[in-house]
Amino acid sequence: MMPKRWESLLDRLHDKWRDPILTCLTILMVLHLFVVAPLETEALHIQPVGAVFVVLLSVALLILSRSLVPVIVIVVVVGLLATAVVVRLRGRDALDITLQASAWLLIALVIIWIVGRAVFGPGRITYHRIVGAILLYLTIGLVFVALYTMVGAHSPGAFSGLNIAARVSLPSDLVYFSFTTLTTLGYGDIMPVHPMARSLTNIEAIIGQVYPATLLARLVSLGEGQARG
């Protein structure tokens, strides 16, 4: 249970910032996936940026959900990442990578749950909600980044041209591969080889085609209808 004054504060923040937070979260996700991850491959010391991202994400999800679920999830994520550090020091790379992937998978699923309720819940369809639907699309890509990591960590050679090992360029490589699949741009330097990897890429490609053509398009049309009405 949350103290009454905290509940009251969250209610006020939720009523005022629910929709704008969706746009802010989308900007954060874009920066994290397509700016921070590539910069990490240059061996730049930007790890604190990831911590800032998690803190801002936690606050935003707390306001959106008006519950302690995001806080509990972040505590679990910190525990997984701390365990991963200990495992890494013992030289068990596969388990280390799996624990990190599990942490990001958990974060992505919570984002989809909380943001999905805000985007497709009752109320007027605003510009921010449509941007939030784009955030869901990006988060789907993050889910598959985590799943590909797990497959590759436990099945070496699951991907041709992609070595799932503890290295600074791994997140950027996986983001590149996942969104190449999600947007069905076609493969070039990285190919799925393992049957599970191929199955996941098929599922992601189908979602990448169906989601914009159905849910996102429907949301946009509803927003336009409300604007005309």
N, C-alpha and C positions, 0 to 999 in steps of 0.2 A: 504494500500500500504506500501511496505517496501522500505527504502532508498536504492538508487542504490548501494552504497558501501557495504551494508549488503547483497544485492542480489548477488553481485559479490563474496563476501566472501563465502556465502553459496554454490554458484555454484562451487567454487574451492574445498571446503571441500567435497561436494557431489561427484564430479568427482574422488577425491582421496580416499575417505573413504566409499563410498556407500556400497560396498560388505563387507569389514571387519566389518562395524558397525553391520551387520546382525549377525555375529558370537558373537560380544560383547553383543548385546542385548539378544541373546539366553543364554549366560552364566549368565547375570544378572537375567533373568527370572528363570532359574534353581535354582540359589542361593536364590532368593526371595521366590519361591514356596516350595522348599524342604529343605532349611536350615533356613531361617529367620522365616517362619511361624511356624515350629516346636519349634524353640527356644523360641518363644513368649509364648508358653504353659508352659514354665518353669519359667515364671514371671521374665525373664531377662529384664533389661532396655535397649532394643535395638530399641525403637521407632525411634530414629534418623536415623537408617539404612533404614527404609521405606521412610523417607524424601529424603535421598541421592539417593535411587532408583528412586524416582519420578523425581528428578532433572536430573539425568543421562539419564533417559528415555526421558525426554522432549528435551534435547539437541540432542540426537541421532535421534529422530523423526523429529526434526526441520531440521537437515542436510539431512535426507532421503527425506523429502517432499519438502524442499525448499519453505515452506510457513509458514504462521503464525497460521495455523490450530492447531498444537500441543500446541502452547502457549495459544490460546483461550480455548482449551479443558482443559488444566491444571488450568486456572483461574476458569472455571466452576466447576472443580473437587474440588478445594480448597473451593469454595463457598458451595458446597454440604457438604463437610466434616465439615466446620465451622458451618453450620446449624445443622448438626447431633450432634455436641457437645452441642449446645444450647438446642436442643430437649432432649438430654440425661439428662441434668441437670433438666429438667422438668419431668423426669420419664417416658417418652414415648418411651419405648425400641423398639417397633415394627417399629415406624417411624424412629428412630435413625438407626437401622440396615438396613432398606430399603434405606435410604439416602446414607449410606456407600456402600451398594451393587450397587446402581445406579452409584456412582462415579467410582467404579472398572469396572462396565460394560461399561461405557463410555470409560475408558482408554483401555480396551481390544478391543473394536470395532475399535477404532482409530488405535491401533497397527495392527489389521488385515487388515485394509484398506491401511495403508501406507506401511507396510512390504509386503503385498500381491502384491502391484504394483511394488515394488522393486524386488521381487522374480520371478514373472511371467511376468515381462515386457520384452521388447526387449533387446537383448544383449546376450553375451556369458554366458552359464551356468557354474558358478564357484562353487568351494567347499563352499564358503560363502553363495551362494544362496541356496544350498541344506540345509545347516544348518539353513538358514532363513526359509525354508519350515518347518523344525522341530519346529522352534519358533512359527509358525502359529498353529501347532498342539497343542503345550503347551498353547497357548493363547485361543484356543477353550475350553480347560479345564477350563481356568479362566472365560470365558463367562458363563459357566454353574455353576461355583461356585457362581457367582452373581445371576443367575436366581434361583438356589436352595435356596439361602438366602432369596430372595424376597418371594418365595412360603412359606417357613417355617416361616417367620416372620409374615405373615398374616393368616396362617393356622396352628396353633399349633397342633402338632401330625402328620404333613405331612410326617415325617420320623420316623420310628421306630429305637430307639437307638441313635437319634440325636436331641438334644434340641437346637433349633435356638433361642438363647438368647445372651445378651451382656456379653460375657465371653472371656477370653484370648485364650482359646483353640479352639474357633469356627472356625477361618480361617484354622487352621491345619486340623480340622475334615472335613471341607468342601472340602479342596484340596484333602484329602485322598479319600473321597467318589466320587468326580468328576472324578479323574483319575482312580479309580477302575472301574467306569462306562465306561469311554472313552476307556480304554484298555480291557474291557470286561473280567476282572479277576474273576468276580463272587462276590456276596455279602456275607457278614458274619455278622458283628455286626451292620451294618446300612442298613435299607431297606426302599424304598419308599412306602408310604401307600396312600397318597392323589392322586387322579386321575391325577392332573396336574403334580405332582412330578413324577409319573410313566411315563407320556407322555414325559416329558423332559428327563428322563433317557433313554427311548427308542430312542429318537432322537439323544442323545449324543452317545449312543452305535453304532448306524448306522453310524454316522459321523466318529467315531473312527475306524470303519472297512473300510469304503469307501475311506476316505482321503489317508491313507498310500498306499492302493492298487491301487489307480488311479492317483491322482495328484502328490503325492510324488514319486511314482514309475516312472511315466512319466518323471518327472524332472530329476531323476537320469539317466534314459536311454538316455535322450537327452544330458546330460552332458557327458556320456560315448561315445555317437556317435560323439560329437564334439571333444573329446580327440583323438579318432581314426582317425578322418578326418583331 
